[in-house]
């Protein structure tokens, strides 16, 4: 008889769990609650919440709303989203993950520093990803996004670099980028890097490798749009 085991670390991260909880609490009060983008990259969970009354919208639709209530998911949003909400009298239910929120603040503070105006603020992440858009927004669009080592090679190594990471990226990939920059930055040019990868995600990697190695067959269930899911799936191969 086949033995079926469920990975004890499976499930949503705490940021997503918090966003879902906030959505359920608001929906229980009645009235219409909008969510800017899918609350989670899991179609069944999105459908469950939509049956409860959650209305998923995109940024174009958000810009046309007035006097409404909108939940911001765990990925976070750029400052422009909050400005639109203020202008259109939209009540924000902010479910931004605290890990993402801290990263946004760090990048904004770095951007606002005036001691090195020529520095490059670099984000190791997926271009166009909701979290990354929110991070780039903290720099008025000036941050440089790199997805891999090849793109890191295009940086200007004659100018100082401040490197951050999307919270759900691979730790090994981030370290690879760090090593390359350290080896190629010009002498005397400042390079500072900050490991801003969520440890709940990073700590899953050795566990899921061990789980996959201990089983003949692994069924990995994830939304196709999930960056976190794609990264963890690759560790099972």
N, C-alpha and C positions, 0 to 999 in steps of 0.2 A: 504493500500500500504506500502511495506517495505521501511524503511528509511535507505539509505546507506550513511555512513559518512567515509571519509578518515582521518586518524590521521594526524594532522598538522605537527607532528614531524617525519613523515615517510620520507624515502629516505636515500641517502648515506651520510656518515659523511664528514666533510670538507676535511679530508686527502684524501679520495677516490675521491672526486670531483676534487681536485687539480691534482691528478694523471691522471684522465681521460682528464682533460683540457690539461695537458702537452702532453699526447699521441696524442690528436687531433691536437695540434699545430705542433708537429713534423711530423705527417702523412701528413699534408697539404703541407709540404715542398717537399714531394716526397721522393723516396728512400725507403729502407727497415728499419723498426723499429721493433726490438725484445722486448719482455717483459718477464722478468724473473719470471715465475709463472703467474697465472691468476691475472689480474690487479684488479679484484674485484670478490667476490664470488657471482656472478650473471651471469648465463649462457647467458641470452639474451644480456646483455651489452657487455660481452666478444665477443659474436658472431657479434654484431654490429661493434665493433672496428676491429675485424678480417676482416670483409667485407671491411673496409676502408684500410686494408693492414697491421694491426698489427699481428705479428707472436709471439705466445706464446711458450716459451721454458722452459725446466727444467734446473737444475744446471749442469747435465752431458752434455747437449747440449751447455750450456753456456761456459763450459770449452774448447769446441772444436772450438769456434768462434774466428775469427781474423779480425781485421780492420772492425768492425761492430759498429752499434749504438744500445744500449740496455737501455731500461727504467727499473728502479728499482721501484717497486710499494710502496705503503704507508707503508707496514709492516716493511720495513727496511731490511738490510742485514748485515752479519758479516764482519769483516775486510778482510777476505780471498777473498770475492767476489771482492772487490776493487783492491786487489793485482792481482787477475787473469785478471781483466780488464786492469790494467797497463801493465802487462806482454804481453798480447795479443793485445795491441793497440786497445782496445774497448772504444768507446766514451760512457760515462755514462750519461743518462738523469735521474737525481736523484729526484724521487718523494716521498722520505721517508717523512712520516708525521712529522711535526715539534715537535709534542708531543713525538713521538717515538724517534726522533733524540736527544732530550734533555735527555730522559731517558737513551739512549745508552751512552751519554757522562758522565752522573752521575755515571753509573755503571763502566765505564772504569776508571774514576777518583778514585773511591773507590778501585777498583782492584789494581791500581798503587800505592796506599798509602802503606808505609812500616812500619807504626807505630804498626800494629797488623797483622803480617803475617799469624797467625793461624785462623783468622776470617773466618766465613762462609758467603759467599754472596748467598742469597737465593732469588729466583724469584718465586712468586706465579703466576702460569700460566699453560697453556696447553703444555705438553711436545711434542716437534716436530712441534709446530706451528711456522710459518715463523717469526713472531715478536720475539718469545722466542728464536729461533735459533740465531737471530741477537743480542739479549741481551747477551746470553751465550757466543757468540763469542767475546764480549768485555772483557771477563775474560780468554781468551785462553782455554775455555771449562771447567773452574773450578767451575763455579756457580752451585748451587744445585737448581733444578726445583721441586717444589711441586705443585700438582694439587688440593689438598684438605686437610682437617684437619687431616685425617688419615696419610697422608704422612708427615705432619708437625711434627707428634709425633715421627718420626724417626730421627729428627735432634739431634745433639749433644749439649745438654744444658749446658755442661761444657765449651764450646767454644763460643766466642762472635758471634753474628748474626747481619747481615745487611739485612733487608728484603725489597724487592721491589715487584711491581706487574706488570704483563702484563697490558697494558693500557685498554683492553676491558674486564677485569674480573669483577665479581660482587663485589661491595663495601662491602656488608654484609658478603660475604665469606672471604674477606680480613680481615675484622675486627674480624671475628671468629678466624682466624689464629693468629692474633696479640694478642688477649686475651689469647689464649692457651699458646703461647710462654712466655708472661709476667708472667703467673701463674706457669710456670715450669722451667724458666731459673734459674740457680744456683745463689745464692746471690753473688753479687760482679762481676758477669759476664755481660759484656756490651751487650745490645740489643737495636738497633736502627731500626726504621721502617719508610718507606717513602710511603705515599699514592700517587702512580703514576698512578692511574686510570684516564683515560680521562674524564673530566667533561661533555663533550657532550654526552658521553655514560652513565655516572652515573646519570645525570640529566634526562635521558629518562625514568629511572625506575619508579619513582613515577607517571610520566605522563602516561606511558603505563598501569600501574596498574589501574589508574583512568579511562582511556579510556576503558579498558576491562570490568571493573565493570559496566560501563554505557551502555553496549550493550549486547544483548542476544547472539549474535554470532560474533566471530571475525575471519576473514581470515588473517592469518599472512604469508606474502610473503617474503621468504628469501632463499638465497643459502644454500644448505644442509651442505656445508663446512664452513659456517660462524660462528665463535665463538661468535661474537657479536649478530648475529641472534639467535643462540641457547639460549644465556643468556636472551635476551629480550623476546623470545617466552615463556621461563619458567615463566616469570613474568605475562604472560597473563592467566595462568592456575588457 
